[in-house]
């Protein structure tokens, strides 16, 4: 295993343990997701600061606010990493209000707002949100039955690229059709990974073929990558400058490493989720040396994953997760 990957995994486990020790009641999946926020920032979690940020959230939002729900651990973690948490949160609230015109709580809109801020585009929020809405409307026109709020974070990231809307929709449809014709996966999963793949500049067939190759090689090694909400995260692996065999070996070894640590066994985090986290961390380490990606993809490979996978974790928790 690459030494940098091992160090990243060790930090991930340490952060999970810090957050777990300070959390009285919660979902194991969200504890791990919050640990990922700190690990992606190469920071050790400071739970006292996290608690302070949770209080800031409570002071600025009502008891029934979506900001106080399952997204709160992720948000408080991100706030704790800021030099000025209150200013960051005020910006999240402002941009969220622009995105969420329906006034119905939307976790996806919160994540989209954080992505706008994290990419230093808050000053352009109106234009970016308008482009995002156009992308969503075009997606609904192409796939009305499978386009919903879950697509908002990825649509926002696509809106933050320099690609025009026509190009984005065309590339997404090319990837969607190719995946559906050449790989057995559901419509929602095909759309999710198509959104991620469209962030990258490689042609559709090359990107899709690599996704299929990575999935099949993992399967050959006894690792079954999830085809549900986890599937989209495979898209981030496609532009890594690493041969597929080495990449798959690193992911498999990382998954085994995590499984041996408390909080990552099958009773707390299932094999599909654990493999997803392993792939995310491997992608971050090797992605640091990838220079050919466009500006959004090169700076937000992990943000892309967080945007989609936090939502998947929340959905999984509703039906599968257990209190610890």
C-alpha positions, 0 to 999 in steps of 0.5 A: 500500500502506498504510504500516503494512502496508509497515512490518510487511512490512519487519519480517517480512523483517528478522526472517526474515533475522536468524533465517536468519543464526543458524540452521545447518540448518532448514526455510525454512518454520519460519524464516519461521514463527518470524519471524512470531512476532516480527513479530506482537509488533512486535519485532526478533528477538534471536537470541542470546536465542533461543539461550538459550531453546533451551538452556532447552528442552533442559534441561527436556525429553528429546531425543525430546520433542515440545518438541524437534521442529518446534515448538521454533523457535516456542516458543523465539521466544515464550520469548525475548519473555517477561520471565521465559522460564523461568516461561512455559515452566514454565506451558506444560509444566504446562498441556500435561500437563493437555491431553495426557492420552494422553502421546503427543507432540502439537504441537497441545496445545503450541500450545493450552497457549501460547494459554491462557497468552497469554490470561492464563487459566492460572489457569482452565486446568482449566475451559477444558481441560474445555470444550475437550474437550467441544467436541472430543467434540461435533465428533467426534460431528458429523464423526468422520472429519475431527475430529482433533488438528489441531482442538485449538488452534482448539477451545481458542480457542473454549473461551476465548470466552464462548459456551456449547458448544451455541452453538459447535457450532451456529454451526460446523455452520451455517458448515460446511454453508453453505461446503460447499453454496456453495463447492468445498472439502474437508471438512477445510478447511471444518471448519477455517474454520468453527472460525475463523468461530465465534470471531466474532459475525456471523451464519454466512451473512454470514461465509461469504459474505465468505470466498467473496467474498474468495477469488473476488476474489483469484482474479480478480486472479490470486492463488490462495489455498490451499484446504488448510491455508491456507484457515482463515486467510481467516476472520480477514479477515471482520470487518475494517472494510475493503471487500473490494476494498481488502483484496484489493489490500493482500493482493496487493501484500503478497504481491508485496512478499514475493516480491521478498525472499530467502526468500519466492520460489517456491523457498523459500515457495510462492505459497499460503503466501506469500499466506497470510502476506501476508493474516495481516500485513494482517489484523493491521494493519487488525485493530488498528482493529476494536473490534466483535469479542468479547474473544477474537477482538479480542485473538488474531486473530494467535494464531488464525492461528498456532495453525492455520497452524503446524500446517499448516506442519509438515504441509507440511514433512513432504512438500514442504519442502526443507532450505536 
